[in-house]
Amino acid sequence: MPLMILLLFGGPGSGKGTQAQYLAKEFGFTHISTGELLRKEVAANTALGQKIATIIKSGGLVPDEIVSQIVQENLPQLLKKGSVILDGYPRTVGQVRALDALCKGLPDVKIHVIYFQADAQTLKDRLLRRVACEACGTGGALDAKGSFVCSFCGSKKFVRRQDDNEQAILMRLEQYESDTAPVLDVYLKRRNVVKIDAAPDEKVVQRNVKEVVERFKSET
């Protein structure tokens, strides 16, 4: 039976990471977050990590060759364990080509795409409210009063990602439209995309995502 590579596609703040974590737990996928891989490289303070940090702070997208290099180093080994979720990759047509080339040298795999649709204002509002618990790292969002209580440990202290500021967010949304949106066109032509409305409550989106993945599994 072919292995599945599930691509979660959508603008920054569309809920890809949250739904990826749910799907990994529900279906046993290995979750590969390219954002997390990049942040680990930054945390290691390697020469490459320092370069990535500069780009992220400015709100820019990390170049194709760097992201693809990290994916190429991790994906083959992880596929040996079973199907995977690629969260945040590919983001450009160049990365699509890199993934296609990589898949040619891998065991039989089938790519499916879920596209999380949300308008730019919704994405901006979410990103401006997005935080993480300072104590345990659990993700969350500020309430209407700007307060936060961690759903896991109850801490009220939070931290923000360095690129979750208004200027960087606007730049990321612009870059998404110009660089990343064309990726959807590539996969739409291959007829392997299912669109999901990302605007509703997280649990509603979760139910819809589960139904889609169950259908993918029956087709794979």
C-alpha positions as CSV (number, residue, x, y, z in Angstrom):
1,M,0.0,0.0,0.0
2,P,1.4,3.4,-0.9
3,L,2.5,5.7,1.9
4,M,0.8,9.1,2.2
5,I,2.4,12.5,2.2
6,L,-0.2,14.9,3.5
7,L,0.4,18.5,2.6
8,L,-1.3,21.2,4.7
9,F,-1.6,24.3,2.7
10,G,-2.8,27.8,3.6
11,G,-1.8,31.2,4.7
12,P,0.1,32.0,8.0
13,G,-2.4,31.7,10.8
14,S,-4.8,29.4,9.0
15,G,-4.5,26.6,11.6
16,K,-2.2,24.2,9.7
17,G,0.0,23.5,12.8
18,T,-2.9,23.0,15.1
19,Q,-4.6,20.5,12.8
20,A,-1.4,18.8,12.0
21,Q,-0.9,18.0,15.7
22,Y,-4.4,16.6,15.9
23,L,-4.0,14.4,12.8
24,A,-0.7,13.1,14.0
25,K,-2.4,11.9,17.2
26,E,-5.6,10.7,15.6
27,F,-4.1,8.8,12.7
28,G,-0.5,8.1,13.7
29,F,1.1,10.3,11.1
30,T,4.6,11.6,11.7
31,H,4.3,15.3,11.8
32,I,7.1,17.2,10.0
33,S,6.8,21.0,10.7
34,T,9.4,22.8,8.6
35,G,8.9,25.8,10.8
36,E,9.9,23.7,13.8
37,L,12.9,22.2,12.0
38,L,14.0,25.7,11.1
39,R,13.6,26.9,14.7
40,K,15.6,24.0,16.0
41,E,18.4,25.0,13.6
42,V,18.2,28.5,15.0
43,A,18.3,27.2,18.6
44,A,21.4,25.2,17.8
45,N,23.0,28.5,16.8
46,T,24.8,27.0,13.8
47,A,25.9,29.2,10.9
48,L,22.9,28.2,9.0
49,G,20.7,28.8,12.0
50,Q,22.0,32.4,12.4
51,K,21.2,33.1,8.7
52,I,17.7,31.7,9.2
53,A,17.2,33.8,12.3
54,T,18.0,37.0,10.5
55,I,15.5,36.2,7.7
56,I,12.7,35.2,10.2
57,K,13.2,38.4,12.3
58,S,12.6,40.5,9.2
59,G,9.4,38.6,8.3
60,G,10.9,37.1,5.2
61,L,10.6,33.5,3.8
62,V,13.6,31.2,4.2
63,P,15.1,30.5,0.7
64,D,13.9,27.4,-1.1
65,E,17.3,25.7,-1.1
66,I,17.6,25.9,2.7
67,V,14.1,24.6,3.4
68,S,14.4,21.9,0.8
69,Q,17.8,20.8,2.2
70,I,16.3,20.4,5.7
71,V,13.3,18.4,4.3
72,Q,15.6,16.2,2.2
73,E,17.6,15.4,5.3
74,N,14.6,14.3,7.3
75,L,11.8,13.0,5.1
76,P,13.3,9.7,3.8
77,Q,14.0,8.4,7.3
78,L,10.6,9.5,8.7
79,L,8.8,7.7,5.8
80,K,10.3,4.5,7.0
81,K,8.0,4.8,10.0
82,G,4.8,5.3,7.9
83,S,2.8,8.2,6.4
84,V,3.8,11.8,7.2
85,I,2.3,15.3,7.4
86,L,4.4,18.0,5.8
87,D,3.4,21.2,7.6
88,G,4.6,24.4,5.9
89,Y,6.2,22.7,2.9
90,P,6.2,23.2,-0.1
91,R,5.6,27.0,0.0
92,T,6.9,27.8,-3.5
93,V,6.8,26.3,-6.9
94,G,10.5,25.7,-6.6
95,Q,9.9,23.6,-3.4
96,V,7.2,21.6,-5.3
97,R,9.8,20.6,-7.8
98,A,12.3,19.7,-5.1
99,L,9.7,17.5,-3.4
100,D,8.8,15.9,-6.7
101,A,12.4,15.1,-7.3
102,L,12.8,13.7,-3.8
103,C,9.7,11.5,-4.1
104,K,11.0,9.9,-7.3
105,G,13.8,8.3,-5.2
106,L,11.5,7.1,-2.4
107,P,9.2,4.1,-2.0
108,D,5.7,4.3,-3.4
109,V,4.1,7.5,-2.0
110,K,1.0,9.4,-2.8
111,I,0.6,13.1,-2.1
112,H,-2.7,14.6,-0.8
113,V,-3.3,18.3,-0.2
114,I,-5.6,20.0,2.3
115,Y,-6.1,23.7,1.7
116,F,-7.2,25.8,4.7
117,Q,-9.1,28.8,3.3
118,A,-9.3,32.1,5.3
119,D,-9.3,35.8,4.3
120,A,-6.3,38.0,5.0
121,Q,-8.0,40.0,7.8
122,T,-8.8,36.7,9.7
123,L,-5.2,35.6,9.3
124,K,-3.8,38.9,10.5
125,D,-6.1,39.0,13.6
126,R,-5.2,35.5,14.5
127,L,-1.4,36.1,14.2
128,L,-1.6,39.3,16.3
129,R,-3.3,37.3,19.1
130,R,-1.1,34.2,18.8
131,V,1.1,33.4,21.8
132,A,2.7,30.4,23.5
133,C,2.9,29.5,27.2
134,E,6.2,30.7,28.7
135,A,6.2,27.8,31.2
136,C,5.4,24.8,29.0
137,G,5.3,26.0,25.4
138,T,1.6,25.2,24.7
139,G,0.2,27.4,22.0
140,G,-2.8,29.6,22.5
141,A,-4.3,33.1,21.9
142,L,-4.9,36.2,23.8
143,D,-8.5,36.9,24.8
144,A,-10.4,40.1,24.0
145,K,-8.8,41.8,27.1
146,G,-5.2,40.8,26.0
147,S,-5.0,38.1,28.8
148,F,-3.8,34.5,28.5
149,V,-4.3,31.3,30.6
150,C,-2.5,28.2,29.4
151,S,-4.9,25.4,28.7
152,F,-2.4,22.8,29.7
153,C,-0.6,24.1,32.9
154,G,-2.7,27.2,33.8
155,S,0.2,29.7,33.6
156,K,-0.7,33.2,32.7
157,K,2.7,34.1,31.3
158,F,3.2,34.0,27.6
159,V,5.7,34.7,24.8
160,R,5.3,35.7,21.2
161,R,7.1,34.6,18.1
162,Q,9.5,37.2,16.9
163,D,7.7,37.5,13.6
164,D,4.2,37.9,15.1
165,N,4.2,41.7,14.8
166,E,2.0,43.8,12.5
167,Q,4.8,44.8,10.1
168,A,6.2,41.3,9.7
169,I,2.7,39.8,9.4
170,L,1.7,42.1,6.6
171,M,4.9,41.3,4.8
172,R,4.3,37.5,5.2
173,L,0.8,37.8,3.9
174,E,2.0,39.7,0.8
175,Q,4.7,37.1,0.3
176,Y,2.2,34.3,0.7
177,E,0.0,35.7,-2.1
178,S,2.9,36.3,-4.5
179,D,5.1,33.3,-3.8
180,T,3.1,30.6,-2.0
181,A,-0.4,30.8,-3.5
182,P,0.8,29.6,-7.0
183,V,1.7,26.3,-5.3
184,L,-2.1,25.6,-5.0
185,D,-2.5,26.0,-8.7
186,V,0.1,23.2,-9.3
187,Y,-1.8,20.8,-7.1
188,L,-5.2,21.8,-8.3
189,K,-4.2,20.8,-11.8
190,R,-3.2,17.4,-10.3
191,R,-6.7,17.1,-8.8
192,N,-5.4,16.1,-5.4
193,V,-6.6,19.1,-3.3
194,V,-9.5,19.3,-0.9
195,K,-10.5,22.8,0.4
196,I,-11.6,23.4,4.0
197,D,-13.0,26.6,5.5
198,A,-10.5,27.6,8.2
199,A,-12.6,30.4,9.6
200,P,-14.9,28.4,12.0
201,D,-14.1,27.2,15.5
202,E,-11.1,24.9,15.8
203,K,-13.3,21.9,16.7
204,V,-15.4,22.4,13.6
205,V,-12.4,22.5,11.4
206,Q,-11.1,19.4,13.2
207,R,-14.2,17.4,12.4
208,N,-14.0,18.4,8.7
209,V,-10.3,17.6,8.5
210,K,-10.9,14.1,10.0
211,E,-13.5,13.3,7.4
212,V,-11.2,14.4,4.6
213,V,-8.3,12.3,5.8
214,E,-10.5,9.2,6.3
215,R,-11.5,9.6,2.7
216,F,-7.8,10.0,1.6
217,K,-6.9,6.8,3.5
218,S,-9.7,4.8,1.8
219,E,-8.3,6.0,-1.6
220,T,-4.6,5.3,-0.9
